[in-house]
Amino acid sequence: PCVIVLITRGDEILLARAPRFVEGMYSTLAGFVEAGESAEHACHREIFEEVGVSIEQPIFQGSQSWPFKHSLMLGYRAEWKSGDIQIDGEEIVDAQWFSIDRLPKLPPKASISRGMIDAYVSERLN
């Protein structure tokens, strides 16, 4: 399985670009769960490896079957805890905090990433 994490900080969302993304598109961070590792630990590890920040305890949001590598995506939301963005330069080519009222191009609406982003924006605006 894979974890995909929406990282929040008040009215901001941490989004990143992978080299394979279409120009200008950003998404939530994701990575594979390693053998013997819990999904929650994978959230902490992947986020730190990819962007160098620490998160609070991830909260499960839902899951989605993903055809790429026949994976199950486990969606989590977590508050930023500490650290400045430091991208790994390989899996991630850019990462930024975006205000919920100034979001970049996002993944398709059918994706779990977009669903979590839209739900958070709606929650903050209401």
C-alpha positions in Angstrom: 0.0 0.0 0.0 0.8 3.7 -0.3 0.2 6.6 2.1 -0.9 10.0 0.8 -0.8 12.9 3.2 -2.5 16.3 3.3 -0.3 18.5 5.5 -2.0 21.5 6.9 -1.0 24.6 8.8 -4.0 26.8 9.5 -5.3 28.1 6.2 -2.2 26.7 4.3 -1.6 23.4 2.6 1.8 21.9 1.9 1.8 20.7 -1.8 4.6 19.4 -3.9 5.5 18.8 -7.5 7.0 15.5 -8.8 9.0 15.5 -12.0 6.3 13.5 -13.8 3.5 16.0 -13.1 2.1 18.2 -15.8 3.5 21.7 -15.7 2.1 23.8 -12.8 0.4 20.9 -11.0 1.0 20.3 -7.3 -0.4 17.5 -5.1 -0.3 16.0 -1.6 2.8 13.9 -0.7 2.8 10.2 -1.1 5.0 7.1 -0.7 5.0 3.4 -0.2 4.7 1.7 3.1 7.7 -0.5 3.8 7.6 -4.1 5.0 7.0 -4.2 8.8 6.1 -0.5 9.0 2.7 0.9 10.0 0.9 3.3 7.7 1.2 6.1 10.2 5.0 5.6 10.6 5.2 5.6 6.8 3.5 9.0 6.8 6.1 10.5 9.2 9.0 8.9 7.3 7.9 9.8 3.8 7.1 13.4 4.7 10.5 13.9 6.4 12.4 12.2 3.5 10.7 14.1 0.8 10.3 17.6 2.3 12.2 17.7 5.6 9.3 18.6 7.9 7.8 16.8 10.9 4.0 16.3 11.3 1.7 15.7 14.1 -0.1 12.3 14.4 -1.7 11.5 11.0 -5.5 11.0 10.9 -7.0 8.4 8.5 -9.3 10.0 5.9 -10.1 7.2 3.5 -8.7 4.9 0.8 -8.7 4.6 -2.9 -7.6 1.8 -5.3 -4.8 3.0 -7.6 -4.0 1.3 -10.8 -0.3 2.4 -10.8 1.6 -0.6 -9.4 -1.8 -2.0 -8.3 -1.7 0.0 -5.1 -4.1 0.9 -2.4 -3.8 4.5 -1.4 -4.4 5.3 2.3 -5.3 8.9 2.7 -4.2 10.8 5.9 -4.4 14.4 7.1 -1.8 15.8 9.5 -0.9 19.1 11.0 2.6 20.5 10.4 4.7 20.2 13.6 8.1 21.6 12.8 10.8 22.2 10.2 11.3 24.2 7.0 10.7 22.7 3.6 13.8 21.1 2.2 13.0 19.1 -1.0 14.9 15.9 -1.8 15.4 17.0 -5.4 14.7 13.5 -6.8 11.1 12.5 -6.0 10.1 16.1 -5.4 11.2 19.1 -7.5 9.3 21.8 -5.7 7.2 22.1 -2.5 5.4 25.1 -1.1 2.8 26.2 1.4 -0.3 27.4 -0.5 -3.1 29.5 1.0 -6.4 27.7 0.6 -7.7 30.7 -1.4 -4.7 30.7 -3.8 -4.2 27.0 -4.8 -2.2 25.9 -7.9 -3.4 23.5 -10.5 -4.5 20.3 -8.6 -5.0 16.6 -9.4 -8.2 15.5 -11.0 -11.4 15.5 -8.8 -11.6 11.7 -8.9 -8.3 11.4 -7.0 -8.1 10.9 -3.2 -5.6 13.8 -3.1 -8.1 16.2 -4.6 -10.9 14.9 -2.4 -8.8 15.5 0.8 -7.8 19.0 -0.4 -11.4 20.0 -1.4 -12.7 18.7 2.0 -10.2 20.7 4.0 -10.8 23.9 2.0 -14.5 23.5 2.5 -14.1 22.9 6.2 -11.9 26.0 6.6 -14.2 28.2 4.7 -17.4 27.1 6.6 
